[in-house]
Amino acid sequence: MARTPGSTKVETHERIVKTAARAIRERGYDGASVADVMKQAGLTHGGFYAHFGSREAMLEEALDCAAVEGWTRLTAVAERAEPGHGLEALVASYLSDRHVAHPESGCTLAALGSETARQAPALRKIATRQINGLAALLLAQMPGGDTPANRDRAFAALSAMVGAIALSRVVDDPALSRALREAVLRSIADDARDADRGS
């Protein structure tokens, strides 16, 4: 199949963005220098400005890419679940050992939350969109549908999930890491059951 003009540049641009998306989740915004990202992408530092006007522009695209990756992955988990078990599957996937061990491919909110609060408005806007998107995804799995009470449950669940992953990465005790996440999993499941009984 013939390449369209400019397709190589588009592919290179996407490679840089995906590399930067992994780097910011693994090492934070300060750990994603232009030189390091370009090197990890297998490119020369000098080629950067053919793709981005600034490092900040790269970070914006990287954060957006990472947020979309996370949302897409969790949506797929919920869709593959047995009917009525989407919430349970989604939360279990998010709170998994794998997610704790691999921040570079995980949720940007858990990896970068406090750092993003100190970043430029454009990055905070992307994080805000991600929070709303993930809360909506949780809400869509809840018995009873879109109600004020379920919206509160979705925001509470998201806050607990993000916090559990962040704390699980902080502690040096694997048993405590697991206990934190299991407590959140049980709490969300219990809350959903109570809501179902009340609907």
N, C-alpha and C positions, 0 to 999 in steps of 0.2 A: 504494500500500500504506500503510495507516495506521500511524503510529508508536505503539509501546507507551509507556505512561507511564514517564518516566525515561530513555527511550532517548537523548534529546539530552544528558542529563547523562553517560551512559555514553560516548557518542561524544566529548564534550568531554574527559572523563577520559582516554580513549585517546589523543586528540590531544596532551594535555599529556605523557603518558608517552612517546609516540613522539618528541616534540620533545626531551624531556629525554634520551632514549636517544641521539639524535644528538649532542646538546650534550656529554654526558660523554665520548663517544668522540672528539669533535673537540677539545675544550678541557680535558678532565679534570674531576674532581669540583668543584674550586674554580671552574672556569669555567662551571658550570651553576647560576647564581644563580636564585632564584625569579623575580625581576623579569625577567631575560633570557629564561628559558624561557617565561614567560607571554606576554611580548611577541612572541617568535618564533612562539608558537602562536596569535597574534592575539587574545589575551585580556587582561583587566585584571588587574593584580597582586592586587587585592582579592578576586578570585574563587578564589584558590588554596586557601584553607582550607575551601571547600565540597567540595574533592576530597581533600585530604591533611591529616593531623594535623600534619605537620612536613615540612621540607625532606628530612630523612633518609628519611621514608616515600616521598617522590617518587623519591629516588635508588635506593632498593631496587627499586621497580617498574621504573624506567628500566633498571637493570642487568639485571634479569631479562628484560625485554622484548628488550633488545639481544642477550642471550645466546641466547634462543630464536630470534630472527631469524637469527643466524649459524648455529646448528645446523640450522635448517630449510633454509636456503639450501644448505649443504654436503650435507645429506641428499639434496636434489633433484639436485644435481650427480652424486652417486654413483649414484643410481637411474637417471639418464638415460644413464650411461656404458654402453658395450658390455660384455657379460658378461666378467668377469675383469679389467676395467680401471677398476673403481670407485675403487680406492686412488689410482691414477695421476691420474685426473680430479679427485678431491677435493683432492689435494695441489697439483696444478697450479693449480687455481682459487684455493686459499688463498694460494699464493705469487705470484699474478699482479701485473702492474704496476698494475692497477686497484685491487687491495686496498691496495697501498702508497699510492697516490694519494688514496684515499678512506677515511681512518680513521673518519669519521662514520657510515659504513654497514658497517664491517667488524667484525672480532673484538674483543671487549672485552678479551680477555687480552693481545693485542698492544698495544692502545691504552692500557690502564689497569693492567697487571700490577703494576708496582712501586708505583703509587699505591694500588691496592686493598689491598696488604699493610698499609698504614697507616690503613685505614678501619675502621669499626665491624664487629663480628663478623657481623652480618646480611649485609653486603656480601661479606665473605670467604666466608660459607657459600654464597652464590649463585655466586661464582667457583669454589669447590670443586666444586659440582654441574656447572658448565659444563666444567671440566677432565675430570671423570669421563665426562660425556656425549660430549665430543669424542673422548676416548681410546676409548670404546666404539664410536663410529662408525668410527674408523680400524681398530679391531680387527675389526669386522664385514666389512671389505673385504679382510682379509689371508688369503692362502692358508694352509690348515691350520686355520683357525678359532680358537676361544678356547683357547689353550694358555698356560702360564706364559711361555714364550719370546716368543710373539706379544704378550702383555700388555706385556712389557718393550719390545718393538719399538714398540707403539702409544704408550706414554708417551715413549719417546725421540723418536719422530717428531713428536709434538705439541710437545714441548719445543723441538726444532729448528725447527719451522715458526713457532712464536710468536716465538722468538728471531730468526729470519731476517727476519720482518716488522718487528719492533721495530728491529733494527739497520739495515735498509734505509731506514727513515724517518729515522734519525739522520744517516747519511752524506750528504755533499753531492756525491757522485760517482755519477752514474747507472750507470756501468759496474760499480762496486763493489757497488752495490745489487743489480744483476742477478746478478753473480757469486755473491754470498752466497746468493741464493735458488736459483740453478741448482745450486749445490753441495749444498744440502739436498735438492732434488728428486732429483738423481742418487743421493745416499746412501740415501734412503728406497727408491727403485726398486731399487737394487742389493741392499739388505738384504731386500726382499720376494722378489726372484729367488732369493737364496741360501736363504731359508726355504722357498720352493717346491721347490727342488731337494732339500732335506733332508727334506721331508715324505713 
